Amino acid sequence: SKHWWLRLASWLTKFSWRACRGGDQSQFITRELFDEIGGFDESYIIYEDNILINELYARNSFVVIQQPIQSSARMYEMYGVWYVQYHFWAIYVKKWFGASAEELLAYYCKHLKKPVA
């Protein structure tokens, strides 16, 4: 995307700051570490990658690989950058305040799921 916010967010992922982590980023993890962590929390349809990332940080096992990748900006293009960013932050805050997997999914589906045509 050419949007300045997405380009900035992309650039910030080069740093190993937890604030720069989020869904839809490429992750590589060894099977051994994945199993040690307990894998993905399958009760989460969304946010499971953030929970995994938190486990990696807790073990000091998170490293940023400095090779570029490209991920899709479709959701941002469909809904708009600020709309999507607002709702992703809302999901993050809801989880921080203790929202359940079901509550996060309901919020996501209400605000960010593409309507079926």
C-alpha positions as CSV (number, residue, x, y, z in Angstrom):
1,S,0.0,0.0,0.0
2,K,1.1,3.5,-0.6
3,H,-0.8,4.9,2.4
4,W,1.7,6.7,4.7
5,W,0.3,5.0,7.9
6,L,0.6,1.5,6.5
7,R,4.1,2.3,5.2
8,L,5.1,3.6,8.7
9,A,3.5,0.6,10.4
10,S,5.4,-1.7,8.0
11,W,8.7,0.0,8.7
12,L,8.2,-0.2,12.5
13,T,7.8,-4.0,12.4
14,K,11.6,-4.1,11.8
15,F,12.0,-3.4,15.5
16,S,11.5,-5.9,18.3
17,W,9.0,-3.8,20.1
18,R,5.9,-5.5,21.3
19,A,3.8,-2.4,20.3
20,C,4.8,-3.1,16.7
21,R,3.5,-6.7,16.8
22,G,0.0,-7.7,15.6
23,G,-1.9,-10.0,13.4
24,D,-1.2,-10.7,9.8
25,Q,2.6,-10.7,10.2
26,S,4.7,-13.6,9.1
27,Q,5.9,-15.7,12.0
28,F,8.4,-18.5,12.1
29,I,8.6,-20.7,15.1
30,T,10.2,-24.1,15.7
31,R,7.9,-27.0,16.4
32,E,9.7,-27.6,19.7
33,L,9.0,-24.0,20.9
34,F,5.5,-24.1,19.5
35,D,4.7,-27.3,21.4
36,E,6.4,-25.9,24.6
37,I,4.1,-22.9,24.4
38,G,1.1,-25.1,23.9
39,G,0.5,-24.0,20.3
40,F,-2.3,-21.6,19.3
41,D,-5.1,-21.2,21.8
42,E,-7.8,-22.7,19.5
43,S,-10.6,-21.1,21.4
44,Y,-9.6,-17.9,19.6
45,I,-10.7,-17.5,16.0
46,I,-9.0,-14.0,16.0
47,Y,-6.2,-12.7,18.2
48,E,-4.6,-16.2,18.6
49,D,-1.4,-14.9,17.0
50,N,-1.2,-12.0,19.5
51,I,-1.5,-14.5,22.4
52,L,1.3,-16.6,20.8
53,I,3.5,-13.5,20.4
54,N,3.0,-12.6,24.0
55,E,4.2,-16.1,25.0
56,L,7.3,-15.7,22.8
57,Y,8.1,-12.4,24.4
58,A,7.6,-13.9,27.9
59,R,10.2,-16.5,27.0
60,N,12.6,-13.9,25.4
61,S,12.2,-16.0,22.2
62,F,11.0,-13.3,19.9
63,V,13.3,-12.2,17.1
64,V,12.6,-10.0,14.1
65,I,14.0,-11.5,10.9
66,Q,15.1,-8.6,8.8
67,Q,13.9,-10.0,5.4
68,P,11.0,-8.1,3.8
69,I,7.7,-9.8,3.2
70,Q,4.5,-8.5,1.6
71,S,1.1,-9.1,3.2
72,S,-2.3,-8.1,1.9
73,A,-3.8,-4.7,2.5
74,R,-7.3,-5.8,1.3
75,M,-9.1,-5.1,4.5
76,Y,-7.6,-1.6,4.7
77,E,-8.5,-1.0,1.1
78,M,-12.1,-2.3,1.7
79,Y,-12.9,-0.4,4.9
80,G,-10.3,2.4,5.1
81,V,-7.1,2.6,7.1
82,W,-8.4,4.6,10.0
83,Y,-11.6,2.5,10.4
84,V,-9.6,-0.8,10.4
85,Q,-6.9,0.6,12.7
86,Y,-9.5,1.9,15.2
87,H,-11.2,-1.5,15.4
88,F,-8.0,-3.5,15.7
89,W,-7.0,-1.2,18.6
90,A,-10.5,-1.7,20.1
91,I,-10.0,-5.5,19.9
92,Y,-6.6,-5.2,21.6
93,V,-8.1,-3.0,24.4
94,K,-11.1,-5.4,24.8
95,K,-8.7,-8.3,25.2
96,W,-6.6,-6.3,27.7
97,F,-9.7,-5.7,29.8
98,G,-10.5,-9.4,29.8
99,A,-12.9,-9.9,26.8
100,S,-13.5,-13.6,26.0
101,A,-12.7,-15.2,22.6
102,E,-16.4,-15.1,21.8
103,E,-16.7,-11.4,22.6
104,L,-13.6,-10.6,20.4
105,L,-15.0,-12.6,17.5
106,A,-18.4,-11.0,17.8
107,Y,-16.9,-7.6,17.7
108,Y,-14.7,-8.5,14.8
109,C,-17.6,-9.9,12.8
110,K,-19.8,-6.9,13.5
111,H,-17.2,-4.3,12.4
112,L,-14.6,-6.0,10.1
113,K,-16.0,-9.1,8.5
114,K,-16.7,-8.7,4.8
115,P,-20.5,-8.9,4.2
116,V,-21.5,-11.9,2.1
117,A,-22.8,-10.7,-1.2
